[in-house]
Amino acid sequence: MAQPTHRTALSVRHLVGIKDLTEADIQLILETASQFKEVINRPIKKVPSLRDITIANVFFENSTRTRLSFELAEKRLSADVVNFSASGSSVKKGETLLDTVNNILAMKVDMVVMRHSSPGAPHYLTQHIKANVVNAGDGTHEHPTQALLDSFSIREKLGDVAGKRIAIIGDITHSRVALSNIFCLQKQGAEVMVCGPKTLIPKHMNALGIRVGHDVREALAWCDVANVLRIQLERQQIKYFPSLREYSLYYGISKQMLDELDRPIVLMHPGPINRGVELTSDAADSAHSIILDQVENGVAVRMAVLYLLAQL
């Protein structure tokens, strides 16, 4: 089990990427999340930790799970919450990102949680505003809170992340979850592999010090945890494989494949699942799966991130 850290504050004012965090930062977030998970399982699930803090959720891309998870985390901490959606806003009239956010900040907002289609948008924001910024996903770059909740879920299930073998399987090219997970897992001492069709694995993956594979059965036999990613058709401008049926045939994971392994492994997915494509329903709903645990843990981890940033 990871040794508790005696740090009580993060080394960063913003959470724009896992790359900026130290291992001590990661451990502090995960340990704080453990305390908040106890809170959200009580009959009274709210704490007054952020009673006088106002948080704006600024989403320039569609989101269901992440947005709801952040909003629930904020309300569990008793923060005041403002939700902004690009659809139906002045962004459609040509207003810039900075003007949009500055207008929100003029309403005395303390923290901004932002999802944007452009990689680097949250980092750009940190250079121009005083409020704390949390990256809820920027293009195909990073999704730091997803990586943190994935690590929290692995630690909860297996006791520790260090020394574990994690295979990230699927559409690596278009995923912001993959890069954040690679950084987060490596900083905690895990071995990481990415697996998928050659067309869906960027060439720079070899430079990150991880394994690269193209045989899903070999990846499953190697790993302790399989984190399966969705095929992101909405981000694909060209065809990267002949059809979803063919992808499912070569890279889809079924319960039978999991049961045939010589030892049990943990199955994860950031959601939403394309059932019958990357996972069959019997695999997603099997005893191997901790997918619903990830959803629950997401609230606790985001509570921890918001609470720790608000102290800075």
Sequence and secondary structure as in RCSB ss.txt:
>XXXX:A:sequence
MAQPTHRTALSVRHLVGIKDLTEADIQLILETASQFKEVINRPIKKVPSLRDITIANVFFENSTRTRLSFELAEK
RLSADVVNFSASGSSVKKGETLLDTVNNILAMKVDMVVMRHSSPGAPHYLTQHIKANVVNAGDGTHEHPTQALLD
SFSIREKLGDVAGKRIAIIGDITHSRVALSNIFCLQKQGAEVMVCGPKTLIPKHMNALGIRVGHDVREALAWCDV
ANVLRIQLERQQIKYFPSLREYSLYYGISKQMLDELDRPIVLMHPGPINRGVELTSDAADSAHSIILDQVENGVA
VRMAVLYLLAQL
>XXXX:A:secstr
        S S S BS GGG  HHHHHHHHHHHHHHHHHHTSSS    TTTT EEEEEESS  SHHHHHHHHHHH
HTT EEEEEESTTSGGGGT  HHHHHHHHHTTT  EEEEEESSTTHHHHHHTT SSEEEEEEETTTB HHHHHHH
HHHHHHHHS STT EEEEES  TT HHHHHHHHHHHHTT EEEEES GGGS GGGGGGT EEE  HHHHHHH SE
EEE    GGG SS SSS HHHHHHHH B HHHHHTSSS  EEE  S   BTTTB HHHHTSTTB HHHHHHHHHH
HHHHHHHHHHT 
